Amino acid sequence: MKKCVFIHTNERQLLGALVSEYSLRRNSRQPDQFDIRILHTRDFPYLYEQEGKSFLRGGTQRVWRMDDLQSFTPLRFQPPQQMQWQGRAVLMDPDIFAVGDINELLNRDMRGAAVMGRHRSDKPGKAQRVATSVMLLDCSRLQHWKPEAEFQQLFSAERDYKQWMVLAHEDPALIGWLEPCWNDFDHLDEHTRLLHNTKRRTQPWKTGLRVDFTPADKFRKRPLLASVNRLRARVFGEYGLLGRYAQHPDLRQQHLFFGLLRECLESGHVSEALVREEIERQHVRADALEVVDRTPELAHRDLNTEPSSIS
């Protein structure tokens, strides 16, 4: 069976994607059993064709910006087509890093599901929303996914971005559920398989930079605040007055990223020139190389031992 991990990214998160790619190989017992492909926004012109146009998100109109930190998210639905609707695939965000063996996920029994992800929230009324930032896909059963056409529907108000991203349009019978450890939201312990630095403001490689993402619209029930937020964007720009990225509250997660980056640099998987270029472009914190130098070396897992069971 063909197996592949897809990491989707844009220019702003490219270094994260490369470190993510390295982590998948590093922490697998059989890294030759799967391929890895990076889906970069620059290779999908249909995303750029909608620059500056309004689309439907959460019941309101937003402006599509390719320079937004998460402009890669429509590519979540590309893997089945990329695989020619054959085999298994895992789709991952570029801010997700393997601390377990991805083969455990690629080889698991999907129990009749065509797509599997973790619950996005445990709040009442949101239990059936899928966190599509990590998905296990049976590509042969997802031929109805038409990512380019579905993306275009956002701009004709036929489809809502937020509903699309949580698989609200999918037949529930096709959806299965993963344990949270396969998409651990800013949480790292002995059970974590894939660490997701999902809180954008505290991503460890961004600390100190100006915020470059559009915050979620949480003012629908507060019209005055919503109006103030729209005024802020018009007067000061999309990211104006949004502040800077903060320090991650868990130093171990910062150590994990920069420990992996150290190994990427030592192995040649990432060049120092690329890191310096990303610093210059303000995609990566200004002191990234200094942080690498003072970060302790990562311990090497014994990949010959059996993994701990997932409860």
C-alpha positions in Angstrom: 0.0 0.0 0.0 1.2 3.5 -0.9 1.8 5.6 2.2 2.7 9.3 2.4 2.7 12.1 4.9 1.8 15.6 3.5 2.9 18.7 5.3 1.1 21.8 3.9 2.7 25.2 4.3 3.3 28.7 2.9 6.4 31.0 2.9 5.8 32.1 6.5 5.8 28.6 8.0 8.4 26.9 5.7 11.0 26.4 8.3 8.5 24.7 10.6 7.5 22.4 7.7 11.2 21.4 7.2 11.7 20.7 10.9 8.5 18.8 10.9 9.7 16.7 8.0 13.0 15.9 9.8 11.1 14.9 13.0 9.0 12.3 11.1 12.1 10.5 9.8 14.1 10.9 13.0 11.5 9.3 15.2 10.4 6.4 13.0 11.7 2.9 13.3 11.1 2.4 9.6 11.5 5.8 7.9 11.7 4.1 4.5 8.1 2.8 4.8 6.5 6.2 3.9 7.1 9.2 1.6 6.9 12.8 2.7 5.7 15.6 0.5 5.5 19.3 1.3 2.5 21.0 -0.2 3.5 24.7 -0.7 1.0 27.4 -1.5 3.2 28.6 -4.4 2.5 25.5 -6.3 -1.3 26.1 -6.3 -2.1 29.2 -8.3 -5.8 29.0 -7.6 -5.1 30.3 -4.1 -3.5 33.4 -5.4 -6.2 34.2 -7.8 -8.6 35.1 -5.0 -6.2 37.6 -3.3 -8.1 40.5 -1.8 -11.5 39.0 -2.4 -14.2 38.4 0.2 -15.1 34.9 1.4 -17.5 33.4 3.9 -16.0 32.5 7.3 -18.1 31.9 10.4 -21.1 33.5 8.8 -19.3 36.8 8.1 -17.3 38.1 5.2 -13.5 38.1 5.5 -10.7 39.1 3.0 -8.5 36.4 1.6 -4.8 37.3 2.1 -2.0 35.1 0.9 0.4 36.6 3.3 -1.7 35.4 6.3 0.1 32.9 8.5 -2.4 30.2 7.7 -3.1 30.7 4.0 -2.1 27.1 3.4 -5.2 25.6 5.1 -7.3 25.0 1.9 -4.5 22.5 0.9 -5.7 20.2 3.7 -8.0 18.5 1.1 -5.3 18.0 -1.6 -3.7 14.6 -0.5 -6.3 12.2 -2.0 -5.9 13.8 -5.4 -2.1 14.0 -5.0 -2.2 10.3 -4.3 -4.4 9.6 -7.3 -7.0 8.3 -4.9 -4.9 5.4 -3.8 -3.3 4.3 -0.5 -3.0 5.9 2.9 -2.0 9.5 3.7 -1.5 11.6 6.8 -2.1 15.4 6.4 -0.3 17.7 8.9 0.1 21.3 9.6 3.6 22.7 9.5 3.7 23.5 13.2 3.4 19.8 14.2 6.4 17.8 15.2 6.7 14.0 15.6 7.9 12.6 19.0 6.4 9.2 18.2 6.5 6.9 15.1 4.2 8.1 12.4 4.0 4.5 11.1 1.8 3.7 14.0 -0.8 6.1 12.6 -0.3 5.1 8.9 -0.8 1.4 9.7 -3.7 1.6 12.1 -7.0 0.0 11.6 -9.4 2.7 10.4 -12.4 0.6 11.3 -14.4 1.6 8.2 -13.7 5.3 8.4 -12.4 7.2 5.3 -11.0 10.1 7.3 -9.8 10.2 11.0 -9.0 13.2 13.2 -9.2 14.2 16.8 -12.1 16.1 18.3 -11.4 19.8 17.9 -13.1 20.6 21.2 -14.8 18.9 24.1 -17.3 21.7 24.6 -21.0 20.9 24.4 -22.3 21.3 20.8 -18.8 21.1 19.3 -18.0 17.4 19.9 -18.4 16.4 16.3 -16.1 19.0 14.9 -12.9 17.5 13.5 -9.5 19.0 14.0 -8.3 18.7 10.4 -4.8 19.9 11.2 -3.9 16.1 11.4 -5.9 13.7 9.4 -5.4 10.0 8.5 -6.9 9.5 5.0 -8.0 6.4 3.0 -7.6 8.2 -0.3 -9.5 5.7 -2.4 -12.7 6.6 -0.5 -12.3 10.4 -0.8 -12.8 10.9 -4.5 -15.6 13.3 -3.7 -13.1 15.8 -2.3 -12.6 18.6 -4.9 -10.4 21.1 -3.1 -10.1 23.7 -5.9 -13.8 23.8 -6.6 -14.7 23.8 -2.9 -12.3 26.7 -2.3 -14.0 28.7 -5.0 -17.3 28.1 -3.2 -16.1 30.2 -0.3 -16.2 33.3 -2.5 -19.7 32.6 -3.8 -20.9 32.1 -0.2 -21.9 28.5 -1.1 -19.5 27.1 1.5 -18.4 28.5 4.9 -14.7 28.2 5.6 -15.2 27.3 9.3 -17.6 24.5 8.4 -15.3 23.2 5.7 -12.3 23.1 8.1 -14.1 20.9 10.6 -15.6 18.5 8.0 -19.1 19.7 8.7 -20.0 18.8 5.1 -18.7 15.2 5.4 -20.9 12.2 5.9 -20.5 11.3 9.6 -20.4 7.7 8.7 -17.0 8.3 7.0 -15.4 9.9 10.0 -13.4 8.2 12.7 -11.7 9.6 15.8 -8.1 9.7 16.8 -6.7 9.9 20.3 -5.6 13.5 21.3 -1.9 12.3 21.4 -1.9 12.3 17.6 -2.6 16.0 17.6 -1.6 17.2 21.0 -2.5 20.9 21.3 0.5 22.6 23.0 0.8 19.6 25.3 3.8 17.4 25.6 4.2 14.3 27.8 5.2 10.7 27.5 2.0 9.8 25.6 2.4 12.6 22.9 2.9 11.3 19.4 2.5 14.5 17.4 3.0 17.8 19.2 1.0 20.7 17.7 2.1 24.2 18.6 -1.4 25.3 17.7 -1.6 28.5 19.7 -0.2 30.8 17.1 0.8 33.6 19.4 3.2 31.4 21.3 4.8 29.4 18.5 8.4 29.1 19.8 10.2 30.1 16.6 8.2 33.3 16.3 8.7 34.8 19.8 9.2 38.6 19.6 8.0 39.0 16.0 5.0 41.2 15.1 1.8 39.1 14.8 1.1 38.2 11.2 -2.1 36.3 11.4 -5.7 37.2 11.3 -7.3 36.5 14.7 -10.5 34.5 14.9 -13.6 36.5 14.7 -15.1 36.1 18.2 -17.2 39.2 18.2 -20.3 38.0 16.3 -22.4 38.4 19.4 -20.8 41.7 20.3 -21.5 44.1 17.4 -19.7 47.1 18.9 -16.5 45.1 19.5 -16.8 43.7 16.0 -17.1 47.2 14.5 -14.0 48.4 16.5 -12.0 45.4 15.2 -13.0 46.1 11.6 -12.1 49.8 12.1 -8.7 48.8 13.5 -8.0 46.7 10.5 -9.0 49.5 8.1 -6.9 52.2 9.8 -3.8 50.3 10.9 -3.8 47.3 8.5 -4.9 43.7 8.8 -2.3 43.0 11.6 -2.1 46.5 13.1 -2.1 46.8 16.9 -2.2 43.0 17.3 1.1 43.0 19.3 3.9 40.5 19.2 4.4 36.8 19.5 4.9 35.7 23.1 7.2 33.2 24.8 5.7 29.7 24.9 4.7 28.9 28.5 6.3 25.4 28.3 10.1 25.6 27.9 10.2 21.9 27.0 8.3 22.6 23.8 10.7 25.4 22.8 13.6 23.0 23.6 12.0 20.4 21.3 11.8 22.7 18.3 15.2 24.2 18.7 16.7 20.8 19.5 15.3 19.5 16.2 16.5 22.6 14.4 20.0 22.0 15.8 20.0 18.5 14.3 18.6 19.8 11.0 21.5 22.2 10.8 24.1 19.6 11.8 22.8 17.0 9.3 22.4 19.6 6.4 18.6 19.1 6.2 18.3 22.9 6.8 21.1 25.3 6.0 22.2 28.2 8.2 21.8 30.4 5.2 18.1 29.5 5.0 17.6 30.2 8.7 19.3 33.6 8.3 17.1 34.3 5.3 13.9 33.4 7.3 15.1 35.7 10.1 15.6 38.6 7.6 12.1 38.0 6.3 10.8 38.1 9.8 9.4 34.6 9.5 11.6 33.4 12.3 12.6 35.1 15.6 15.7 37.3 15.4 17.7 35.3 17.9 16.9 31.8 16.5 20.5 30.7 15.9 21.5 31.9 19.4 18.6 29.9 20.9 19.9 26.8 18.9 23.3 27.3 20.5 22.0 27.4 24.1 19.4 24.6 23.6 20.3 21.2 25.2 20.8 18.4 22.8 17.8 16.1 22.5 17.9 12.7 23.9 17.6 9.9 21.3 14.7 7.6 21.8 15.3 3.9 21.8 13.5 3.0 18.6 14.0 -0.7 19.1 11.6 -0.8 22.0 7.9 -1.2 21.7 5.8 2.0 22.0 3.7 2.5 25.1 0.1 1.7 24.6 -2.4 4.5 24.0 -5.3 4.5 26.5 
